[in-house]
């Protein structure tokens, strides 16, 4: 059973790698473009269909020449416009994606925390450098991260070797996708997770907790 699960994981990971975006776009670090000199890009509350951007509360703003804007990897399309969730100077909110361009240098994400979830049945996993958690509708289990390993000669995908409270081993692979969709919400995600233990195999979508 374990060999079968690992084989499935390897096949799915290969497929995800083929579909993944270029390394520079995989790490959700952006610079602002298209904003006039001296102007600022407004960070807003989550956009909703049928509303106007000016109706969504302003949470903060980003200088038009900023180059260190961090994306969570979560986005949505509203009235045919793509909006992305970003974090800047301690403020997390949403900006129109047309003002975001990929930063010049890729960033190593193995020190970041991924929040992932899947459906049928509903489950979730938090993947972090030291500790995480796996949850199902009727249970929660703390996870210890034994190792986070990037792909050979690359910064991404990331392989997590985990252990739960019962001492059982788990393995998770986080890869970058053009879009990962959970089928239950309006969100699109930049990351996919494949998680397995000795008996089960899970697939879901992830965003970065920033």
Residue pairs with C-beta under 8 A, 6 or more apart in sequence:
1 198
1 199
2 198
5 196
5 197
5 198
5 199
5 200
5 201
6 171
6 196
8 196
8 201
9 171
9 173
9 194
9 196
9 201
12 194
12 203
13 157
13 173
13 175
13 194
16 157
16 173
16 175
16 177
16 192
16 194
17 151
17 157
17 175
19 177
19 178
20 26
20 156
20 157
20 175
20 176
20 177
20 178
21 176
21 177
21 178
23 106
23 154
23 155
23 156
24 102
24 103
24 104
24 105
24 106
25 102
25 176
26 106
26 156
26 176
26 190
27 103
27 106
27 107
27 108
27 109
27 155
27 156
27 176
28 70
28 71
28 72
28 73
28 107
28 190
28 208
29 68
29 69
29 70
29 71
29 102
29 103
29 105
29 106
29 107
30 69
30 70
30 71
30 86
30 100
30 101
30 102
30 103
31 66
31 67
31 68
31 69
31 100
31 101
31 102
31 103
31 104
32 41
32 62
32 63
32 64
32 65
32 66
32 67
32 69
32 99
32 100
32 101
33 99
33 100
33 101
34 98
34 99
35 41
35 64
35 99
36 64
37 64
37 65
38 64
39 64
40 61
40 62
40 63
40 64
41 61
41 62
41 63
41 64
41 66
41 95
41 99
42 58
42 60
42 61
42 95
43 58
43 59
43 60
43 61
43 62
43 86
43 88
43 91
43 92
43 93
43 94
43 95
44 53
44 56
44 57
44 58
44 59
44 93
44 94
44 95
45 56
45 57
45 59
45 93
45 94
46 56
46 76
46 85
46 93
46 94
47 53
47 56
47 76
47 78
47 83
47 94
48 56
48 78
49 78
49 79
50 79
51 78
53 96
56 94
59 91
59 92
59 93
60 88
60 89
60 91
60 93
62 69
62 86
62 88
62 95
66 88
67 103
67 104
68 88
68 103
69 86
69 87
69 88
69 100
70 86
70 87
70 88
70 208
70 210
71 84
71 85
71 86
71 87
71 100
71 190
71 208
71 210
72 85
72 86
72 87
72 92
72 207
72 208
72 209
72 210
73 85
73 189
73 190
73 191
73 206
73 207
73 208
74 84
74 85
74 187
74 188
74 189
74 190
74 207
75 82
75 83
75 84
75 85
75 97
75 187
75 188
75 189
75 190
76 82
76 83
76 186
76 187
76 188
77 83
77 186
77 188
81 96
81 97
81 98
82 96
82 97
82 98
83 94
83 95
83 96
83 97
84 94
84 95
84 96
84 97
84 100
85 92
85 93
85 94
85 207
86 92
86 93
86 94
86 95
86 100
87 210
92 210
106 155
106 156
107 155
108 150
108 155
109 155
109 156
109 158
109 208
110 129
110 148
110 149
110 150
110 155
110 158
111 129
112 208
112 209
112 210
113 126
113 127
113 128
113 129
113 132
113 208
113 209
114 126
114 127
114 128
114 174
114 191
114 193
114 206
114 207
114 208
114 209
115 124
115 126
115 206
115 207
115 208
115 209
116 124
116 125
116 126
116 127
116 174
116 191
116 193
116 195
116 204
116 205
116 206
117 123
117 124
117 125
117 182
117 204
117 205
117 206
118 124
118 182
118 193
118 202
118 203
118 204
118 205
119 182
119 183
119 184
119 204
121 136
121 137
122 136
122 137
123 134
123 135
123 136
123 202
123 204
124 133
124 134
124 135
124 204
125 132
125 133
125 134
125 135
125 143
125 172
125 193
125 195
125 202
125 204
126 132
126 133
126 134
126 143
126 209
127 145
127 160
127 162
127 172
127 174
127 193
127 206
128 145
129 145
129 148
130 144
130 145
131 142
131 143
131 144
131 145
132 142
132 143
132 145
132 162
133 140
133 141
133 142
133 143
134 140
134 141
134 143
134 164
134 170
134 195
135 141
141 164
141 165
141 166
142 164
142 165
143 162
143 163
143 164
143 170
144 162
144 163
144 164
145 160
145 161
145 162
146 161
146 162
146 163
147 159
147 160
147 161
148 158
148 159
148 160
148 161
149 158
149 159
149 160
149 161
150 156
150 157
150 158
150 159
151 157
151 158
151 159
156 175
156 176
157 173
157 174
157 175
157 176
158 173
158 174
159 171
159 172
159 173
160 171
160 172
160 173
160 174
161 169
161 170
161 171
162 169
162 170
162 171
162 172
163 169
163 170
164 170
168 197
168 198
169 197
169 198
170 195
170 196
170 197
171 195
171 196
171 197
172 193
172 194
172 195
172 196
173 193
173 194
174 191
174 192
174 193
174 206
175 191
175 192
175 194
176 190
176 191
176 192
177 189
177 190
177 191
177 192
179 188
179 189
179 190
180 188
180 189
180 190
180 191
180 192
180 204
180 205
180 206
181 187
181 188
181 189
181 205
182 189
182 204
182 205
187 205
189 205
189 206
189 207
190 207
191 205
191 206
191 207
191 208
192 203
192 204
192 205
192 206
193 202
193 203
193 204
193 205
193 206
194 201
194 202
194 203
195 201
195 202
195 203
195 204
196 202
